[in-house]
Amino acid sequence: MATRAVITLPPAIKAGEPFEVRATVAHAMETGYRTGDDGARLPRDLVRRFECRLDGELVVGVDLFAAVSANPYLAFWMQATKAGELSFVWRGDQGFEHREVRPLTLA
C-alpha cells in the first residue's frame, strides 16, 4: 500500500487568528493480534507518533496507541503570527515514517 497523506488548511489565514488544520495518512494498520494464512501472527504495524512543526518549532505532538483506527485522522487549531513552513511527520512500527511539507502564507 502506498502511503498518502491529506492535509487541509484554510484558503486564507489571517495573522494571529486561530485556524483549523486537518491531517490524515493512509496506512495499512495491523494490530499484531491477527494471524496470516500460514497461522503465524502478523507483525504489529501501527502509526505511533504524529508531529506538526512550524519552521522547526513543535506545534502539535501526538502519541498514538493500539486503539487508533487505520488511516488516523487528526484535527487541531493553531495560530501563526508570521508565514513559514508547516511540516508534518507520521512515525510508526516497522520503521514507518512519512513526511509532508506545506507553505503557510498569511493574508
C-alpha positions as CSV (number, residue, x, y, z in Angstrom):
1,M,0.0,0.0,0.0
2,A,1.4,3.4,-1.0
3,T,1.4,6.0,1.8
4,R,-0.7,9.0,1.0
5,A,-1.3,12.0,3.3
6,V,-4.1,14.5,3.0
7,I,-3.6,17.9,4.8
8,T,-6.3,20.6,4.7
9,L,-5.6,24.2,5.6
10,P,-8.0,27.2,5.2
11,P,-7.7,29.1,1.9
12,A,-7.0,32.3,3.7
13,I,-5.2,32.6,7.1
14,K,-5.0,35.9,9.0
15,A,-2.0,36.6,11.2
16,G,-2.8,36.0,14.8
17,E,-6.2,34.4,14.2
18,P,-6.8,30.7,15.1
19,F,-7.3,28.3,12.2
20,E,-8.0,24.6,11.9
21,V,-5.5,22.1,10.4
22,R,-6.7,18.6,9.4
23,A,-4.4,15.8,8.6
24,T,-4.7,12.1,7.8
25,V,-2.4,9.5,6.4
26,A,-3.3,6.3,4.6
27,H,-1.5,3.5,6.4
28,A,-2.2,-0.3,6.5
29,M,-2.6,-0.7,10.2
30,E,-2.0,-4.1,11.8
31,T,-2.6,-4.7,15.5
32,G,-0.3,-7.7,15.8
33,Y,-3.1,-9.9,17.1
34,R,-4.3,-11.3,13.8
35,T,-2.8,-14.4,12.0
36,G,-1.9,-14.8,8.4
37,D,-2.8,-17.6,6.0
38,D,0.1,-19.7,7.4
39,G,-1.2,-19.3,11.0
40,A,1.7,-17.1,12.1
41,R,0.9,-13.8,13.8
42,L,1.1,-10.7,11.5
43,P,3.6,-8.2,12.9
44,R,2.3,-5.1,14.6
45,D,2.4,-2.1,12.2
46,L,0.8,1.0,13.7
47,V,1.3,4.7,13.3
48,R,2.7,5.6,16.8
49,R,3.6,9.4,16.6
50,F,2.4,12.5,14.7
51,E,4.1,15.8,14.8
52,C,3.4,19.2,13.2
53,R,6.1,21.9,13.3
54,L,6.1,25.5,12.1
55,D,9.6,26.4,11.0
56,G,11.0,23.6,13.1
57,E,9.1,24.6,16.3
58,L,6.7,21.9,17.6
59,V,3.1,23.0,17.3
60,V,1.4,19.6,18.0
61,G,2.8,16.2,19.1
62,V,0.5,13.2,19.5
63,D,1.4,9.7,20.7
64,L,-1.0,7.1,19.2
65,F,-1.8,3.7,20.7
66,A,-3.2,0.4,19.6
67,A,-6.8,1.6,19.7
68,V,-6.3,4.2,17.0
69,S,-8.1,3.5,13.7
70,A,-6.5,2.8,10.4
71,N,-5.7,6.0,8.4
72,P,-5.6,8.1,11.6
73,Y,-7.3,11.5,11.2
74,L,-6.3,14.4,13.4
75,A,-7.7,17.9,13.5
76,F,-6.3,20.7,15.7
77,W,-6.4,24.5,15.9
78,M,-3.3,26.8,15.8
79,Q,-2.4,30.4,15.1
80,A,0.6,32.0,13.5
81,T,1.9,35.5,13.5
82,K,4.3,35.0,10.6
83,A,4.4,33.0,7.4
84,G,6.6,29.9,7.3
85,E,6.7,26.2,6.6
86,L,4.5,23.6,8.2
87,S,6.0,20.2,8.3
88,F,4.0,17.0,9.2
89,V,5.6,13.7,10.2
90,W,4.0,10.4,11.0
91,R,6.2,7.7,12.5
92,G,5.3,4.1,13.3
93,D,6.4,0.5,13.7
94,Q,8.5,-1.4,11.2
95,G,10.5,1.8,10.5
96,F,7.5,3.7,9.0
97,E,8.0,7.4,8.5
98,H,6.1,9.7,6.2
99,R,6.8,13.5,5.8
100,E,4.8,16.2,4.2
101,V,5.5,20.0,3.9
102,R,3.1,22.8,3.3
103,P,3.8,26.5,2.9
104,L,2.0,28.7,5.4
105,T,1.1,32.0,3.9
106,L,-0.8,34.7,5.8
107,A,-3.3,37.2,4.4
